[in-house]
Amino acid sequence: MIQEVDSAHSSIERHLRNVEVYSPISLIRQLLAVRRSPKFRIIQMRLSDFLSFDEARVMNFSKVPFTAVKQLVYEQGKTNFVSFGRSHSVAELSCVLIIKDRRTPRGKERTPLKVEEVKPLQILKPLNKTFQLAKEKIADLRAMFVYMPKVDVDCFEAILKSSQ
């Protein structure tokens, strides 16, 4: 899987090295033109795809020897524990606490934290004020219109219209 992602990434870089990208629309157009077959499938990420893994900082997965694990068992009621087996036999499962030991500066052990399920990010509120582009930036963008495809010019016209 990593080799496939690396191969896709390098083919995208090779293709984009020879073209100029002015807007998100032209980027998508170029991404679709990278490979003839099989074509890349471009998926737009949604807010539910972004997860917050802040609670995972208190986990201690080093207790699980992942190089020797043949099976992992997560139980819904036991979010702080994971069972693993070094063979395919169900009778040989070991259960370990995957929460880091919390110790005081003097070495006394504290009670482990209860880790809740991973939650999606909180929805951010959009800004109420409109943004302003500098006049020099607007002039530079308008000067580039002669080199851009019509679709990109239309995109930037809409952006410039909304920023004024």
LOBA-585540 format. One record per residue (C-alpha): residue number from 1; residue in one letter; x, y, z. Coordinates in Angstrom, 2 decimals. Example, Ala and Ser with C-alpha at 12.3 -4.5 7.8 and 13.67 -1.06 7.14 Angstrom:
<rs>
<r k="1" r="a" xx="12.30" yy="-4.50" zz="7.80"/>
<r k="2" r="s" xx="13.67" yy="-1.06" zz="7.14"/>
</rs>
This chain:
<rs>
<r k="1" r="m" xx="0.00" yy="0.00" zz="0.00"/>
<r k="2" r="i" xx="2.82" yy="2.43" zz="0.85"/>
<r k="3" r="q" xx="4.54" yy="1.67" zz="-2.46"/>
<r k="4" r="e" xx="1.28" yy="2.38" zz="-4.32"/>
<r k="5" r="v" xx="0.89" yy="5.74" zz="-2.59"/>
<r k="6" r="d" xx="4.53" yy="6.60" zz="-3.24"/>
<r k="7" r="s" xx="4.16" yy="5.65" zz="-6.91"/>
<r k="8" r="a" xx="1.02" yy="7.79" zz="-7.25"/>
<r k="9" r="h" xx="2.71" yy="10.70" zz="-5.50"/>
<r k="10" r="s" xx="5.77" yy="10.58" zz="-7.75"/>
<r k="11" r="s" xx="3.67" yy="10.35" zz="-10.93"/>
<r k="12" r="i" xx="1.65" yy="13.40" zz="-9.80"/>
<r k="13" r="e" xx="4.87" yy="15.31" zz="-9.09"/>
<r k="14" r="r" xx="6.31" yy="14.34" zz="-12.50"/>
<r k="15" r="h" xx="3.17" yy="15.56" zz="-14.26"/>
<r k="16" r="l" xx="2.80" yy="18.81" zz="-12.30"/>
<r k="17" r="r" xx="6.46" yy="19.70" zz="-12.90"/>
<r k="18" r="n" xx="5.61" yy="20.52" zz="-16.53"/>
<r k="19" r="v" xx="2.37" yy="22.49" zz="-16.05"/>
<r k="20" r="e" xx="1.31" yy="25.66" zz="-14.28"/>
<r k="21" r="v" xx="-1.57" yy="25.48" zz="-11.83"/>
<r k="22" r="y" xx="-3.48" yy="28.68" zz="-11.14"/>
<r k="23" r="s" xx="-6.59" yy="27.54" zz="-9.27"/>
<r k="24" r="p" xx="-8.15" yy="24.51" zz="-7.56"/>
<r k="25" r="i" xx="-10.13" yy="23.82" zz="-10.72"/>
<r k="26" r="s" xx="-6.99" yy="23.55" zz="-12.84"/>
<r k="27" r="l" xx="-5.35" yy="21.37" zz="-10.16"/>
<r k="28" r="i" xx="-8.22" yy="18.87" zz="-10.32"/>
<r k="29" r="r" xx="-8.08" yy="18.94" zz="-14.12"/>
<r k="30" r="q" xx="-4.34" yy="18.17" zz="-14.02"/>
<r k="31" r="l" xx="-4.78" yy="15.42" zz="-11.41"/>
<r k="32" r="l" xx="-7.32" yy="13.71" zz="-13.66"/>
<r k="33" r="a" xx="-4.85" yy="13.87" zz="-16.56"/>
<r k="34" r="v" xx="-1.92" yy="12.30" zz="-14.68"/>
<r k="35" r="r" xx="-2.57" yy="8.67" zz="-15.62"/>
<r k="36" r="r" xx="-4.36" yy="7.34" zz="-18.68"/>
<r k="37" r="s" xx="-5.33" yy="4.00" zz="-17.14"/>
<r k="38" r="p" xx="-6.32" yy="3.30" zz="-14.50"/>
<r k="39" r="k" xx="-7.47" yy="6.85" zz="-13.84"/>
<r k="40" r="f" xx="-7.03" yy="8.36" zz="-10.40"/>
<r k="41" r="r" xx="-10.23" yy="8.66" zz="-8.43"/>
<r k="42" r="i" xx="-10.32" yy="12.02" zz="-6.64"/>
<r k="43" r="i" xx="-12.27" yy="11.99" zz="-3.39"/>
<r k="44" r="q" xx="-13.23" yy="15.18" zz="-1.62"/>
<r k="45" r="m" xx="-12.68" yy="14.91" zz="2.12"/>
<r k="46" r="r" xx="-15.56" yy="15.93" zz="4.35"/>
<r k="47" r="l" xx="-15.55" yy="17.25" zz="7.91"/>
<r k="48" r="s" xx="-16.41" yy="13.78" zz="9.25"/>
<r k="49" r="d" xx="-13.15" yy="12.43" zz="7.72"/>
<r k="50" r="f" xx="-11.01" yy="14.54" zz="10.07"/>
<r k="51" r="l" xx="-10.68" yy="13.00" zz="13.51"/>
<r k="52" r="s" xx="-9.10" yy="14.28" zz="16.69"/>
<r k="53" r="f" xx="-6.62" yy="11.82" zz="18.17"/>
<r k="54" r="d" xx="-5.76" yy="13.90" zz="21.24"/>
<r k="55" r="e" xx="-6.98" yy="11.15" zz="23.56"/>
<r k="56" r="a" xx="-4.55" yy="8.70" zz="21.94"/>
<r k="57" r="r" xx="-1.63" yy="10.52" zz="23.60"/>
<r k="58" r="v" xx="-2.43" yy="8.78" zz="26.88"/>
<r k="59" r="m" xx="-2.29" yy="5.34" zz="25.27"/>
<r k="60" r="n" xx="0.69" yy="3.04" zz="25.63"/>
<r k="61" r="f" xx="0.71" yy="0.62" zz="22.72"/>
<r k="62" r="s" xx="4.29" yy="-0.49" zz="23.44"/>
<r k="63" r="k" xx="2.84" yy="-3.21" zz="25.70"/>
<r k="64" r="v" xx="1.53" yy="-4.95" zz="22.57"/>
<r k="65" r="p" xx="4.29" yy="-6.71" zz="20.56"/>
<r k="66" r="f" xx="2.90" yy="-5.89" zz="17.11"/>
<r k="67" r="t" xx="5.62" yy="-7.83" zz="15.27"/>
<r k="68" r="a" xx="4.48" yy="-11.07" zz="16.91"/>
<r k="69" r="v" xx="0.71" yy="-10.44" zz="17.02"/>
<r k="70" r="k" xx="-1.52" yy="-12.77" zz="15.01"/>
<r k="71" r="q" xx="-4.85" yy="-11.40" zz="16.23"/>
<r k="72" r="l" xx="-6.18" yy="-8.34" zz="18.07"/>
<r k="73" r="v" xx="-9.45" yy="-8.17" zz="19.98"/>
<r k="74" r="y" xx="-11.09" yy="-4.88" zz="20.95"/>
<r k="75" r="e" xx="-14.18" yy="-5.11" zz="23.12"/>
<r k="76" r="q" xx="-16.74" yy="-2.33" zz="23.16"/>
<r k="77" r="g" xx="-17.11" yy="-2.14" zz="26.93"/>
<r k="78" r="k" xx="-13.36" yy="-2.31" zz="27.62"/>
<r k="79" r="t" xx="-11.96" yy="0.72" zz="25.80"/>
<r k="80" r="n" xx="-8.81" yy="0.81" zz="27.94"/>
<r k="81" r="f" xx="-7.83" yy="-2.81" zz="27.26"/>
<r k="82" r="v" xx="-6.77" yy="-4.77" zz="24.20"/>
<r k="83" r="s" xx="-6.44" yy="-8.52" zz="23.90"/>
<r k="84" r="f" xx="-3.89" yy="-10.02" zz="21.55"/>
<r k="85" r="g" xx="-2.74" yy="-13.45" zz="20.58"/>
<r k="86" r="r" xx="0.65" yy="-14.60" zz="19.34"/>
<r k="87" r="s" xx="-0.95" yy="-17.58" zz="17.60"/>
<r k="88" r="h" xx="-4.27" yy="-18.25" zz="15.89"/>
<r k="89" r="s" xx="-5.55" yy="-20.21" zz="18.88"/>
<r k="90" r="v" xx="-8.35" yy="-18.35" zz="20.70"/>
<r k="91" r="a" xx="-7.36" yy="-19.83" zz="24.07"/>
<r k="92" r="e" xx="-4.02" yy="-18.00" zz="24.15"/>
<r k="93" r="l" xx="-5.17" yy="-14.35" zz="24.28"/>
<r k="94" r="s" xx="-3.37" yy="-11.91" zz="26.58"/>
<r k="95" r="c" xx="-5.20" yy="-8.82" zz="27.84"/>
<r k="96" r="v" xx="-3.19" yy="-5.66" zz="28.57"/>
<r k="97" r="l" xx="-4.04" yy="-2.17" zz="29.77"/>
<r k="98" r="i" xx="-3.09" yy="0.26" zz="27.00"/>
<r k="99" r="i" xx="-3.26" yy="3.42" zz="29.11"/>
<r k="100" r="k" xx="0.07" yy="4.96" zz="30.11"/>
<r k="101" r="d" xx="0.96" yy="4.71" zz="33.77"/>
<r k="102" r="r" xx="0.66" yy="8.14" zz="35.31"/>
<r k="103" r="r" xx="3.25" yy="8.74" zz="37.97"/>
<r k="104" r="t" xx="3.81" yy="11.66" zz="40.28"/>
<r k="105" r="p" xx="7.26" yy="13.31" zz="40.46"/>
<r k="106" r="r" xx="8.04" yy="11.08" zz="43.46"/>
<r k="107" r="g" xx="7.22" yy="7.92" zz="41.53"/>
<r k="108" r="k" xx="3.83" yy="7.16" zz="43.07"/>
<r k="109" r="e" xx="1.37" yy="5.66" zz="40.65"/>
<r k="110" r="r" xx="-1.83" yy="7.53" zz="39.86"/>
<r k="111" r="t" xx="-5.02" yy="5.99" zz="38.56"/>
<r k="112" r="p" xx="-5.07" yy="5.60" zz="34.77"/>
<r k="113" r="l" xx="-7.18" yy="7.97" zz="32.72"/>
<r k="114" r="k" xx="-10.38" yy="6.70" zz="31.14"/>
<r k="115" r="v" xx="-10.13" yy="7.16" zz="27.39"/>
<r k="116" r="e" xx="-13.35" yy="7.89" zz="25.57"/>
<r k="117" r="e" xx="-14.01" yy="7.06" zz="21.94"/>
<r k="118" r="v" xx="-12.26" yy="9.19" zz="19.33"/>
<r k="119" r="k" xx="-14.57" yy="12.06" zz="18.44"/>
<r k="120" r="p" xx="-14.74" yy="14.08" zz="15.19"/>
<r k="121" r="l" xx="-13.36" yy="17.60" zz="15.26"/>
<r k="122" r="q" xx="-15.64" yy="20.34" zz="16.47"/>
<r k="123" r="i" xx="-17.25" yy="22.29" zz="13.64"/>
<r k="124" r="l" xx="-15.51" yy="25.63" zz="13.22"/>
<r k="125" r="k" xx="-17.64" yy="28.70" zz="12.68"/>
<r k="126" r="p" xx="-16.87" yy="30.68" zz="9.52"/>
<r k="127" r="l" xx="-15.56" yy="34.20" zz="9.81"/>
<r k="128" r="n" xx="-18.23" yy="36.88" zz="9.53"/>
<r k="129" r="k" xx="-16.04" yy="39.52" zz="7.94"/>
<r k="130" r="t" xx="-14.98" yy="39.46" zz="4.31"/>
<r k="131" r="f" xx="-11.33" yy="39.39" zz="3.37"/>
<r k="132" r="q" xx="-9.57" yy="42.19" zz="1.50"/>
<r k="133" r="l" xx="-6.86" yy="41.62" zz="-1.07"/>
<r k="134" r="a" xx="-4.14" yy="44.22" zz="-1.54"/>
<r k="135" r="k" xx="-4.48" yy="46.37" zz="-4.67"/>
<r k="136" r="e" xx="-1.07" yy="45.19" zz="-5.89"/>
<r k="137" r="k" xx="-2.18" yy="41.55" zz="-5.56"/>
<r k="138" r="i" xx="-5.36" yy="42.25" zz="-7.54"/>
<r k="139" r="a" xx="-3.33" yy="43.99" zz="-10.25"/>
<r k="140" r="d" xx="-0.89" yy="41.06" zz="-10.41"/>
<r k="141" r="l" xx="-3.73" yy="38.55" zz="-10.72"/>
<r k="142" r="r" xx="-5.43" yy="40.55" zz="-13.47"/>
<r k="143" r="a" xx="-2.12" yy="40.75" zz="-15.36"/>
<r k="144" r="m" xx="-1.90" yy="36.93" zz="-15.30"/>
<r k="145" r="f" xx="-5.37" yy="36.49" zz="-16.86"/>
<r k="146" r="v" xx="-3.90" yy="36.45" zz="-20.40"/>
<r k="147" r="y" xx="-1.87" yy="33.31" zz="-19.54"/>
<r k="148" r="m" xx="-4.65" yy="31.44" zz="-17.70"/>
<r k="149" r="p" xx="-7.31" yy="29.13" zz="-19.13"/>
<r k="150" r="k" xx="-10.85" yy="30.56" zz="-19.28"/>
<r k="151" r="v" xx="-12.05" yy="28.38" zz="-16.38"/>
<r k="152" r="d" xx="-9.33" yy="29.73" zz="-14.07"/>
<r k="153" r="v" xx="-10.03" yy="33.32" zz="-15.14"/>
<r k="154" r="d" xx="-13.71" yy="32.84" zz="-14.23"/>
<r k="155" r="c" xx="-12.72" yy="31.38" zz="-10.85"/>
<r k="156" r="f" xx="-10.44" yy="34.32" zz="-10.02"/>
<r k="157" r="e" xx="-13.01" yy="36.84" zz="-11.27"/>
<r k="158" r="a" xx="-15.48" yy="35.42" zz="-8.73"/>
<r k="159" r="i" xx="-12.86" yy="35.58" zz="-5.95"/>
<r k="160" r="l" xx="-11.91" yy="39.15" zz="-6.79"/>
<r k="161" r="k" xx="-15.56" yy="40.18" zz="-7.00"/>
<r k="162" r="s" xx="-16.28" yy="38.77" zz="-3.53"/>
<r k="163" r="s" xx="-13.22" yy="40.42" zz="-1.97"/>
<r k="164" r="q" xx="-14.15" yy="43.96" zz="-3.02"/>
</rs>
